[in-house]
Amino acid sequence: METSSVKKTLVIGSGSCAITAAQEINDNNCDIIMAVGQKKADTSFPLDDKKIAQEILFDARIVSCDGCFGDFDVVIDASGKRIKRNVASITIAEENRREPNYNLLDLTPSSSTISLTEVMGNKGDSIFFKGGKTVFMTSLVRESNPVILKGVMTAALLLASDYGQNVYILTGNLKVGDDHLEALYRETRKKGVIYIKLANGIPDITQDKKGKTTLLYHDDILHQQCKLTPDTTIVDETILPSDYLDDLSRVLRLHRDSEGFLQADNVHRIPVLTNRRGIFAAGPSRGVFSVADHLEDAKTVASMAVRYVKAGIPEPETWAEIERGGCVRCLTCYRVCPYRAVSLNSKPFISPQACEGCGLCMAECPNRVITMKGFDTDDMLDSVNEKPAGKGTEDFSPFIIAFCCSRSAKRAGELSKDMGLSLPDELKIIEVPCAGSISFNMIYSALKKGADGILVLTCHEGNCHSEVGNTYAHSRATIISHRLQNMGIEKERVTINTLASNMGKGFADTAEGFQAVIKELGPIGL
Amino acid sequence: MSDKIDMDLLDHDCFKSWPYSQNFCITCGMCSSSCPVSGVDGFDPRKLVRMVSLGLNEEIVESKWPWICTMCAKCESVCPMEIDIASLVRNVRSLRDRDEVPGILHKGLAMALKTGNNLGLPKDDFQFILEDVGEEIAEEPGFEEFQVPVDKEGANILTTIHNKLVNTHTDDLKHWWKIFYAAKEDWTVPSDNWEGTNWGLFTGDDDAMKIMAGRIIQNMEKLKIPNLLWPE
C-alpha cells in the first residue's frame, strides 16, 4: 500500500461538529486546514487555537476542486484571496440555516407573532412580561425534529416559570428522542405547560390587525372544538441547508437528498459518506441535527480522515480504463459517473482511486472504448453454452439468462441455492458489478446465445450503491422490450425486477415465475 | 359539554394540587384500552384525565363517568406516566354535593353513619338473624355443636359482615362460619357496628370512611381482639 505523500485534511465548517472533527484529527498528529464561512470578526471561533487546526481560513469559499481521493487540489477564496491547497480528504460540516414556518401556517409575522429564534433574540423582549398567554406552534404541517422541540420546550419552560405565563404547545407530535428531552418535557409539565396534540391538520387561525391570533381547533382527546386567544404566538422553524451548501454541491458535484443536504437518501452512504470517495458529509451538512449525532459524526469522520493520511488510500482492486485512441471526448463518462471518477485532462481520465468499478461508463460509452479489469462481457457470455439445437416444445425447458447485480440479486441467488429452493433447470446466472453496467449489447448478445428469456435483476429503488445504476438498467431493459415487440418478439422475454441480497425466496419465486411465463410463450425461435 | 370550549375562560391550575401526576399525561390511550367499562355511557378514562388537567371542573362533577368507574385500577397499572387514575376518579367523586351522590350510596352511607349499618337494621333483629342461621348450620351432620360467637372478648379474629348477608343472602354467611368451625378458629362478630361495606370509600368521602373504619377498630380494642378479617 502506497502511503500518500499528501498529509493534509480539509474541514469545511465552524460549528461544534466541524470543530470536534478538527480537534480529533489534530490530536492524531495530522495536519488540518479549516475553511470557515464567517469573517474573522463575526465569529466567536477560537482564533489562535492550534489545538483545532494548523491553518484556519476565514470568509472562505471553495471555488474549485480537481483530483481525487487522496490527492485533491482545492482552490479556496479566502477574503478575496485565492489559495491553493492539496488535501487527502475533504469533510463538510457546514452549519444550517433556519427558516421560520410562517408560510406553512399562513401566518404574518408581527409583534405578536414571532419565530422561535426571535424568542431568545432581541424581539423576545416584547414577550418577556409577567402573566399573559403564549402559544407555540410546532410540527403541525411538516414533521419537526428533536432539536426544534428542545428549543420550543426550553422557551416554554422559561416563559412558564420565570414569567408566570400560561403556555400552550400545539403540536402534531412529540419527538423526545434525544438526550434529556423527556426530562425536559416533564419539567415543562410540572410548570403547567399544556400540550395539545393535533393529529390532523392545523387549527383555524385568524389574525387581527395587530397580528394577534385567534385559534379554533378540534381537541382530539376531548372530541370538542376549542378556542384560544394567545397574547403571543410563536412558530417553529425548519432546518434547511445553507446557500453555501448549495454551492458546494455544485462545485464538488455531490448528490443531495430531497431537502438539499449533501448526502443522498441512500443506505450505502450512511453514516458520513457521499457519492465521492474521500469527501465526507457530517452532522448538519448531511441533515442530522442533534448535538449527540454531530459529535458521533465528527468522530467517525476524524477516524476515517486520519486513517487515510496515516495508512494511505486503499489500493484499488478494479477500475475502468478509457482506451485513449478510441476516445472522442464526448464526455458521456464524465457526466454519467456517479462517483465523479472521471477527470478531464487533455483527454478524459478515470482515477483508479475514485472509481468504484460499477461499469456504468462502460455501458454508456458510445464508442465502447472503456474496459474494466476483471469484467469482460465477451468472456462472460462465451462461458454460456449455447442452447442445444432441436429442443422441441413438448418438453420445453426455457433457457434463461439472468444478469444479476453483485450486491443484491447475485447474493439472493446464492442464498436461494443454500436454502435448497427450486430454480429453473436451464437458468444461467451472470454476475455484473452493478446493474447499470448491463449494456444493450450484453442483452443482444444474450439473445444471440439463444436465450428464450432474459432477466435483469437489480437492487431496489433507492438502494443502488451507484445511485442511478438500477435506473439505467430499468430504462435500457424497457427500451429493448419495446424494440423486441416491434420485431415481433414478445416483450415479456426481457423482464426486469428488483431484489435485495437477503431475498433467497424472492429470487427463486422471480426465476420460477419467469420460467412459467416463458414456458407459456414457447421457445423464442430466433 | 357545550358546543365549544373557550380555553381563555378555564383555570388550568384548579386541580394543580392533586398528587396524581395527571399533568404528565401523554394521551397515549392505554388507560382507555385497558378499562373494562371503557365506552359505557361513552366513558373514556383518557378524556377524563384531560378534563381534570385542563380544569373543566363543572363538567367533571356533573359527569356520570366517575361513578361508572369500577376502581379496578387497571388503568394505573398500564399508565406509562404513572398517573394514579383510579385515585383521581375517587377524588372527583368527592367533589359532588353529598345529596347529588347517585343511587342509594348516599342514603345508605347516611344510615350507616347514624345506625352503624347501611340498612338501619336494629340490634335485636341482627342477633336474631345470626342465631337463626347458626341453628340451621347446627342441624347439619358434623356441625351439631355449632354456635355463633357474638362480642366474644379475647377472640383471635374479629370479622365484619356485608349488610346483604343479613338481608337477602343470609345463606352465604354459612360458608365462612363452617370454615371457622372446621378449623377450630377462635372468632367472633360484633353486635354493633358490624357493617363490612364502606361507602365513604366509594363516594370519595374521606371523613365518613374514617368514621366507619374507626368503629371497627373500636370494636377490636373494646373486645381485645388482635386480628381483623374484613372481607370487603
HADDOCK unambig.tbl for C-alpha pairs under 7 A between the chains (distance, minus, plus):
assign (segid A and resid 186 and name CA) (segid B and resid 24 and name CA) 6.70 0.50 0.50
assign (segid A and resid 189 and name CA) (segid B and resid 23 and name CA) 6.03 0.50 0.50
assign (segid A and resid 189 and name CA) (segid B and resid 24 and name CA) 6.09 0.50 0.50
assign (segid A and resid 221 and name CA) (segid B and resid 47 and name CA) 5.59 0.50 0.50
assign (segid A and resid 222 and name CA) (segid B and resid 47 and name CA) 5.60 0.50 0.50
assign (segid A and resid 224 and name CA) (segid B and resid 4 and name CA) 6.46 0.50 0.50
assign (segid A and resid 225 and name CA) (segid B and resid 4 and name CA) 4.94 0.50 0.50
assign (segid A and resid 225 and name CA) (segid B and resid 5 and name CA) 6.25 0.50 0.50
assign (segid A and resid 226 and name CA) (segid B and resid 4 and name CA) 5.43 0.50 0.50
assign (segid A and resid 226 and name CA) (segid B and resid 5 and name CA) 4.55 0.50 0.50
assign (segid A and resid 226 and name CA) (segid B and resid 6 and name CA) 5.76 0.50 0.50
assign (segid A and resid 226 and name CA) (segid B and resid 7 and name CA) 6.60 0.50 0.50
assign (segid A and resid 227 and name CA) (segid B and resid 5 and name CA) 6.14 0.50 0.50
assign (segid A and resid 227 and name CA) (segid B and resid 6 and name CA) 4.79 0.50 0.50
assign (segid A and resid 227 and name CA) (segid B and resid 7 and name CA) 5.79 0.50 0.50
assign (segid A and resid 228 and name CA) (segid B and resid 6 and name CA) 6.42 0.50 0.50
assign (segid A and resid 228 and name CA) (segid B and resid 7 and name CA) 5.36 0.50 0.50
assign (segid A and resid 228 and name CA) (segid B and resid 8 and name CA) 5.99 0.50 0.50
assign (segid A and resid 229 and name CA) (segid B and resid 8 and name CA) 6.83 0.50 0.50
